[in-house]
Amino acid sequence: MPSTTLSSFYQQHHGWLWAWLRQRLECSDTAADLAQDTFVRLLTCSTPPRFFTVAQARGYLCTTAKHLCLNLWRRQEIERAWLETLSASPEELHPSAEHQAAVMEALEEISLMLQALHPNTAKAFLLAVVCQMTDDAVGTELGISGRMVRKHVAKAMLICLQLQARFTARELPLYAEH
């Protein structure tokens, strides 16, 4: 989408999208942020969509904005759970702000990973690893064999290792500088 076309598209739809988000979120600042993020997503598309009607354009903007809202709410839920965990421990045991930010980032990545998995794979992983249930107990819970539970957990563990490798790769330049 040429910049002049994008500029006019932004001018034509930004106010409408902001109002639509503000009504749903009941917060002008968050609505403004998500409206802006929606247009950034459009701008960064490798193949920008073409719209032939206002309804098509607004449908696309609404769908993108809804996904951004879901991501926001998921992040807020993760942050609430993390803050509840912190509040349950003595303040002197709280990690540094930098470490807390790293934990939040890791929790968000794990959440995204779990959402991307087949529901049985995510459930098997959570029950086996987090709840420390046996393969047979997880299998009974999910109505599958213990062997299938192992396959689901192995698949999720592979994704976790890939996440860990990406995190480690991001951290490597920091260690090389010191």
N, C-alpha and C positions, 0 to 999 in steps of 0.2 A: 504494500500500500504506500504510494508516494507520500512524502511528508505533508504536502498541501492537502491531500485527501484525508490523511490521518488527522491533521489539524482541524479541518472542517467537521470530520466525524466526531472528534472529541468535543468540539464546541456544540454540536447538535445534540449529543447524547449524555454528556457528563452531568449536567444539572439534573436531568431526568433520573439517571442511575443513582446519583447521590441521594436524591429525595426518596427513591425506592428503597435504598439501603437504610436510610435514616429512619424510615417508617418501621422497618423490620428490626433494626438494632437498637432503636431508641437512644442513639448516641451520635451526635453530629460528627465528632472527631473520628470515631471508628468508621462511620459511613464514608467520610472523606478519604480516609486511608485506604479502605477497601475499593472505593471507586477508582482511586488512582492506581492501585495494584491491578485492577481489572484492565485498565488501559495499558499498563506496562506489559501485562501478559499478551495483549493483542499486538503491541509493538514488537515484542520479542518472538512472535510466531515465526517459524522458519518459512511457512507458507501462509501468509495472511488470508483469512477467509474473505469471501466476496459476499456482499449483501445486496439483494435486489429490492428489498422493501425495508421500511422502518421496523416492521414487526420482526423480520429476520435478524436485523442488527440488535434489537433490544432483547430478543430471545437468546442470542449468543451472549450478550453482556450479562443477562440475568443468570444464565447457566454458569458462566465463569465466576460471577460474584457469589452465587450460592456455594460453589466449591471453596472459594476463599473464606466464606463465612464458616463452613464446616471445619476447615483447617484451623481457623481462629478459635472456634469453640473447643476443638480437640486439644489445641495447645493450652487453652485456659484450664481445661479439666486436668490436664497433666500437671500444670503449674499448681493448681489447687491441691492435688494429691501430694505433690512434693512439699509444698508449704505445710500441709498437715503433718507429714512425716517429720519435717524439721521441728515443728512446734511440739512434737511429742518427745523430743530429746533435749537434754540440757544445752543451753546456749553455748557453753564453752566447748561443746563437741561439734558445733556447726562448722561445716567446711567454709573456706574462704569464698568470697563473692565470685571469684574467677572459677573455682571448683564447682560452685553451685550452677553457674552458667553452663559449664561443660556437662554436668549431670543433666540439666534440662535439655540440652541439645541431644545428648545420647538417648534420653527418654523419648523425645520427639521422633528420632530416627527409628527407634525400636517400635514405637506405635505405628509409624508409617509402614514398617516392614511387616508387622502383624496384620495390618489392614490389607496389604497386598497379597497375603497368603490365602489359600483356600481356607474357609472357616474351620474345617476339621483339622487342618495342619496347625492353625493358630491355637485352637483349643487344646489339641494334643500337646503342643509345646508348652503352653501355660500350665496345664495340669501336671505334666511330667516334670518340668524344670522348676517352675515357680512354686507349685504346690507339693512337689516331690512325691507324686503318686507313682505307683508301679505301672508298668506297661499294661498289665492285665486290668488293673483298676481303671486306668484311663480308657482302655478298650471297652470295658463294661459301660462306662459313662457315655462313651460316644457310639456304642453299638458296632464296634469294629474289633478285629483281632489284635492281640498284643504285638504281633509282627507288623501289622499295618501302622500301629502307634509308633513303633521304632522308625518306620519309613518317614512318617510325618515329622517326627522330632528331628531326624537326621536332615531332612530338607530345611527345616527352620534353623537348625544349627549352622548349616552351610551359609544361609543368608546372614546369620549373626556374625560368622567369621568374615564374610565379605564386608559387613559394616565395620567390623573391627579393623580390617585391613585398610579401608578408606580412611578411618579416623587416624590410624597410625601413620598413613601416608601424608595426611594433612599436618601432623605434628612433626614429621621428620625435619623440615626446613628450620623449625624452631631450635631443635637440638644441634643442628649443623652450625648455627650461628654462634653458639656458645663455646 
